[in-house]
Amino acid sequence: MNTSQIYIILSVTVLVIVALLVFFVARSKQEKMLTPLTVLAFGFILTGMLFGNNRLFNYSMMGIGVILAVVDMIRKLQAKT
């Protein structure tokens, strides 16, 4: 196993742990549903991490995911005010 594969496995493991923590902690508080934009952003980030051997493709997918996540955060902040 080379170092990039180790980083990918480590990243996916950390994401799974964070998702499980959010799932169990969110149960004790009021239910917050994920918006479709959040799900789409998460999907783009995972696609960038897991698929493709081309760095341009990987970073493009992760960049699109981050941009969508930021847009979703801005929309949520504007909806609060």
Number of C-alpha atoms within 10 A of each C-alpha: 5 6 8 9 11 11 12 13 14 12 15 15 12 12 13 12 12 11 12 12 11 11 12 10 11 13 10 8 8 8 9 8 8 8 11 10 16 19 14 15 24 18 15 21 22 18 18 23 21 15 11 11 10 10 11 10 15 19 15 16 21 20 16 17 24 17 13 20 19 15 15 17 14 11 11 12 10 9 8 6 5
